[in-house]
Amino acid sequence: MFEINQEKRVKREVTDKLINEFANVTSDYNPIHLDEAYASKTVFGRRIAHGMITASFISAVLGNEFPGKGTIYMEQNLKFIAPVFVGETLEILVKILAINDNKATLLTEVFNDEGEKKLTGEAKVLLPLE
């Protein structure tokens, strides 16, 4: 069923609408995410997506695609490596590193279309029954 080195890659676009909706859901209205004039004066020179938007893409892959429906997200460590900008298309990678009974350790990484790593980490999940 599941095996070590098995992986899934999924693409998602980071849109202005997504950033605004995420801000409304989380109440995180940091101007670095929402105010172009403010963001233009920062080290990034423009607006960046909330880091947790990028991380939430991992959760969506786990629960919907791989390992899939019924997966229980138990643990995640994250390292944000580079900012994600409005309009970027991201590739989310989930790869099985280890399996022990019905639990798995997963590599979780996110890249942009140029192959720049934006986020890296490991997750622990309970695998679905089927």
C-alpha positions in Angstrom: 0.0 0.0 0.0 2.5 2.7 1.2 6.2 2.4 0.9 9.4 4.3 1.7 10.4 6.9 -1.0 6.8 7.0 -2.4 6.0 10.6 -3.1 3.4 13.0 -4.3 3.9 16.5 -5.9 1.0 19.0 -6.1 1.0 22.5 -7.5 -0.8 25.5 -6.0 -0.9 29.1 -7.0 -0.6 31.9 -4.4 -3.1 34.5 -5.4 -4.0 37.9 -3.9 -7.5 36.5 -3.2 -6.0 33.6 -1.2 -3.8 35.9 0.9 -6.8 38.2 1.7 -9.0 35.2 2.6 -6.3 33.7 4.8 -5.9 37.0 6.6 -9.6 37.1 7.2 -9.7 33.5 8.5 -6.7 33.9 10.8 -7.1 37.6 11.7 -3.4 38.0 10.7 -3.5 41.5 9.0 0.3 42.1 9.1 0.9 44.8 6.4 3.8 42.8 5.0 1.1 40.5 3.5 -1.6 43.1 2.6 -0.2 46.6 2.0 2.0 47.0 -1.1 3.2 50.5 0.0 4.3 49.1 3.4 5.8 46.0 1.9 7.8 47.9 -0.7 9.9 49.5 2.1 10.8 46.1 3.6 13.8 43.8 2.9 11.5 41.9 0.5 10.5 44.9 -1.6 7.0 43.7 -2.1 4.2 41.8 -0.4 4.8 38.2 0.8 2.3 35.4 1.6 1.8 34.3 5.1 4.2 31.5 5.9 1.4 29.4 7.2 -0.4 29.6 3.8 2.6 27.7 2.4 2.5 25.2 5.4 -1.3 24.7 5.0 -0.7 23.5 1.5 1.1 20.5 3.1 -1.9 19.8 5.2 -4.2 19.8 2.1 -2.0 17.3 0.3 -1.9 15.0 3.3 -5.6 14.9 3.9 -6.8 14.9 0.3 -4.2 13.3 -1.9 -1.3 11.6 -0.2 -1.4 9.6 2.0 -5.0 10.8 1.5 -8.5 10.8 3.1 -8.4 9.6 6.7 -4.8 10.7 7.3 -4.3 12.2 10.7 -1.7 14.9 11.0 0.1 14.4 14.3 3.3 16.5 14.1 5.1 18.9 11.8 8.4 20.8 12.0 9.0 23.6 9.5 11.8 25.8 8.4 10.8 28.8 6.2 13.7 29.3 3.8 12.6 32.0 1.4 9.6 34.3 1.1 6.6 33.3 -1.1 5.3 36.1 -3.3 1.9 36.9 -4.7 1.5 35.1 -8.1 4.0 32.4 -7.5 3.1 28.8 -8.3 4.4 26.4 -5.7 5.1 22.7 -5.9 4.4 20.8 -2.7 6.4 17.6 -2.2 5.4 14.9 0.3 7.7 11.9 0.5 7.6 8.9 2.8 10.8 8.6 4.8 9.8 5.9 7.3 6.9 3.7 8.1 6.3 2.1 11.5 3.0 0.2 11.9 0.3 2.6 10.9 2.5 5.7 11.3 4.7 7.4 8.8 7.4 10.1 8.8 7.2 12.3 5.8 9.6 14.8 4.1 7.6 18.0 3.4 9.1 20.6 1.0 7.8 23.4 -1.1 9.5 24.9 -4.2 8.6 27.6 -6.7 8.6 27.1 -10.4 12.3 28.0 -10.6 13.1 25.2 -8.2 13.9 27.5 -5.3 13.1 25.8 -2.0 10.7 27.9 0.1 10.0 25.6 3.0 11.3 22.3 4.4 10.3 20.0 7.2 9.1 16.7 8.4 5.7 15.5 9.3 4.4 12.5 11.3 1.0 11.1 10.4 -1.3 8.2 11.2 -1.9 6.5 7.8 -5.4 6.1 6.6 -7.1 2.7 6.9 -7.3 2.1 3.2 
